[in-house]
């Protein structure tokens, strides 16, 4: 079986120049970043990592030498969610409701709580907010959406985002669950609103 052709001197030099250019682009992105998870920095980081890997490979193949740099590939510091090749996703849902009938809402909460009309202090229906707590504590959001009128609610606009995410350990993001709603990580989204002719419209995140 013939030996695999070794990289030429020109190929090694081109790979080295690609690393230099990637370093310049990464520095420029860092200097111009707009926040902690700036997508420009993320893209420049990934490009620099690929260029460094490529150079290390051709350098070893041509000269049996390696660089002193190690590019981390595992999830951790320096890893960024990539919407083109995600390791994990987050599904973010927002549904708006108008409280059209507070009495009906509180009556639904009474049924959940098991309280009676003579109960002197029915906790679940003591206020609209308490009734909402009882309602969303008992039913899944999809069921509430399907029975909104029955619960005294009127559906408004809604949206569902599927975004790229870094794999997370249980409990990691619960303290700030909506901080990662980054449009740059959007894979697809589904909007429902009366302003659209169709009930469901899929929007391309590129537009």
C-alpha positions as CSV (number, residue, x, y, z in Angstrom):
1,X,0.0,0.0,0.0
2,X,1.6,3.3,-1.0
3,X,2.6,5.8,1.7
4,X,0.3,8.8,2.2
5,X,1.9,11.9,0.5
6,X,3.5,14.2,3.0
7,X,2.6,17.9,3.0
8,X,4.8,20.1,0.9
9,X,6.8,23.0,2.4
10,X,4.4,25.4,0.8
11,X,1.4,23.6,2.4
12,X,3.1,23.9,5.8
13,X,3.8,27.6,5.3
14,X,0.3,28.2,4.1
15,X,-1.1,26.6,7.3
16,X,1.2,28.7,9.4
17,X,0.0,31.9,7.7
18,X,-3.6,30.8,8.2
19,X,-2.9,30.6,12.0
20,X,-1.4,34.1,12.0
21,X,-4.4,35.5,10.1
22,X,-6.8,33.7,12.5
23,X,-5.0,35.1,15.5
24,X,-5.4,38.6,14.0
25,X,-9.1,38.0,13.3
26,X,-9.6,36.7,16.8
27,X,-7.9,39.7,18.5
28,X,-10.0,42.1,16.3
29,X,-13.2,40.2,17.3
30,X,-12.2,40.4,21.0
31,X,-11.5,44.1,20.8
32,X,-14.9,44.7,19.1
33,X,-17.0,42.4,21.2
34,X,-20.3,43.6,22.5
35,X,-20.9,41.2,25.4
36,X,-19.6,38.1,27.2
37,X,-21.0,35.7,24.6
38,X,-20.4,37.8,21.5
39,X,-21.0,35.6,18.4
40,X,-18.2,37.3,16.5
41,X,-15.7,36.2,19.2
42,X,-17.2,32.7,19.2
43,X,-16.8,32.4,15.4
44,X,-13.2,33.7,15.5
45,X,-12.3,31.3,18.4
46,X,-13.6,28.3,16.4
47,X,-11.7,29.5,13.3
48,X,-8.5,29.9,15.2
49,X,-8.9,26.5,16.8
50,X,-9.4,24.9,13.3
51,X,-6.4,26.7,11.9
52,X,-4.2,25.7,14.8
53,X,-5.3,22.1,14.5
54,X,-4.6,22.1,10.7
55,X,-1.1,23.6,11.2
56,X,-0.3,21.1,14.0
57,X,-1.2,18.3,11.7
58,X,0.7,19.3,8.7
59,X,3.7,20.3,10.8
60,X,3.8,16.8,12.3
61,X,3.3,15.1,9.0
62,X,6.1,17.0,7.3
63,X,8.6,17.4,10.1
64,X,7.6,15.1,12.9
65,X,7.3,18.2,15.1
66,X,4.4,19.6,17.2
67,X,3.4,23.0,18.5
68,X,3.2,23.8,22.2
69,X,-0.4,24.7,21.9
70,X,-3.3,22.5,22.9
71,X,-6.8,23.3,21.6
72,X,-9.5,22.2,24.1
73,X,-12.3,20.3,22.3
74,X,-14.4,19.3,25.3
75,X,-17.2,21.4,26.7
76,X,-15.9,24.0,29.1
77,X,-14.1,27.4,29.2
78,X,-13.6,28.6,25.6
79,X,-16.4,26.5,24.2
80,X,-19.3,28.2,22.4
81,X,-22.7,27.0,21.3
82,X,-22.7,26.7,17.5
83,X,-26.1,27.1,15.8
84,X,-24.7,25.3,12.7
85,X,-23.5,22.3,14.7
86,X,-25.1,22.3,18.1
87,X,-24.2,19.8,20.9
88,X,-27.4,20.6,22.7
89,X,-30.5,22.8,22.3
90,X,-32.8,24.9,24.4
91,X,-36.5,25.4,23.6
92,X,-37.7,28.8,24.8
93,X,-41.5,29.4,24.8
94,X,-43.4,32.6,25.4
95,X,-47.2,32.7,25.4
96,X,-49.2,35.9,26.3
97,X,-52.7,35.8,27.7
98,X,-55.2,38.5,28.5
99,X,-57.1,37.8,31.8
100,X,-60.5,38.1,30.2
101,X,-62.6,36.7,33.0
102,X,-61.0,36.9,36.5
103,X,-64.1,35.3,38.1
104,X,-63.8,32.2,35.8
105,X,-60.1,32.0,36.5
106,X,-60.7,32.0,40.2
107,X,-63.5,29.5,39.9
108,X,-61.1,27.2,38.0
109,X,-58.6,27.6,40.8
110,X,-61.2,26.7,43.4
111,X,-61.9,23.4,41.5
112,X,-58.2,22.6,41.6
113,X,-57.9,23.5,45.3
114,X,-60.9,21.5,46.2
115,X,-62.3,24.4,48.2
116,X,-66.0,25.0,48.5
117,X,-68.1,28.1,48.2
118,X,-68.4,28.2,52.1
119,X,-64.7,27.9,52.6
120,X,-63.8,31.1,54.6
121,X,-60.3,31.3,53.0
122,X,-59.9,29.4,49.7
123,X,-56.2,29.9,49.2
124,X,-56.1,29.1,45.4
125,X,-58.7,31.7,44.6
126,X,-57.8,34.4,47.1
127,X,-56.4,36.6,44.3
128,X,-55.8,36.4,40.6
129,X,-52.1,35.8,41.1
130,X,-52.9,32.9,43.5
131,X,-55.3,31.5,41.0
132,X,-52.7,31.7,38.3
133,X,-50.2,29.9,40.5
134,X,-52.7,27.1,41.1
135,X,-53.6,26.9,37.4
136,X,-50.0,26.6,36.2
137,X,-49.0,24.4,39.0
138,X,-51.7,21.9,38.1
139,X,-51.7,21.9,34.3
140,X,-49.0,21.7,31.6
141,X,-48.6,24.9,29.5
142,X,-49.9,23.1,26.4
143,X,-53.1,22.1,28.2
144,X,-53.7,25.6,29.5
145,X,-53.2,26.9,25.9
146,X,-55.8,24.5,24.6
147,X,-58.3,25.3,27.4
148,X,-57.5,29.1,27.8
149,X,-61.1,30.2,27.3
150,X,-62.3,27.7,29.9
151,X,-59.9,29.2,32.4
152,X,-61.0,32.8,31.7
153,X,-57.9,33.6,29.6
154,X,-57.7,35.0,26.1
155,X,-54.7,33.9,24.0
156,X,-52.4,36.6,22.6
157,X,-49.2,36.2,20.6
158,X,-46.8,33.3,21.2
159,X,-43.4,32.3,20.0
160,X,-41.2,29.3,20.3
161,X,-37.4,29.5,19.8
162,X,-35.1,26.5,19.3
163,X,-31.6,27.7,20.1
164,X,-28.1,26.1,20.2
165,X,-26.8,25.6,23.7
166,X,-23.9,24.3,25.6
167,X,-24.6,21.0,27.4
168,X,-25.6,21.9,30.9
169,X,-25.5,20.1,34.2
170,X,-28.8,19.8,36.1
171,X,-29.5,23.0,37.9
172,X,-26.8,25.0,36.1
173,X,-29.0,27.7,34.6
174,X,-32.1,27.6,36.8
175,X,-31.1,30.8,38.7
176,X,-31.1,32.8,35.4
177,X,-33.1,30.7,33.0
178,X,-33.7,33.3,30.3
179,X,-30.3,35.0,30.0
180,X,-29.3,32.8,27.1
181,X,-32.1,33.9,24.7
182,X,-29.6,35.0,22.1
183,X,-30.9,35.6,18.5
184,X,-27.5,34.7,17.2
185,X,-27.9,31.1,18.4
186,X,-31.3,30.7,16.9
187,X,-31.8,27.5,14.9
188,X,-35.5,28.1,14.1
189,X,-38.5,29.8,15.5
190,X,-42.3,29.5,15.3
191,X,-44.6,32.5,15.9
192,X,-48.4,32.6,16.3
193,X,-50.1,36.0,16.1
194,X,-53.2,37.6,14.6
195,X,-51.0,39.8,12.5
196,X,-50.1,36.8,10.3
197,X,-52.4,35.4,7.7
198,X,-51.3,31.9,8.6
199,X,-51.6,30.7,12.2
200,X,-48.1,29.4,12.2
201,X,-45.1,30.9,10.5
202,X,-41.6,29.7,10.5
203,X,-39.1,32.5,10.4
204,X,-35.6,32.1,9.0
205,X,-33.1,33.4,11.6
206,X,-31.0,34.8,8.7
207,X,-33.7,37.4,7.9
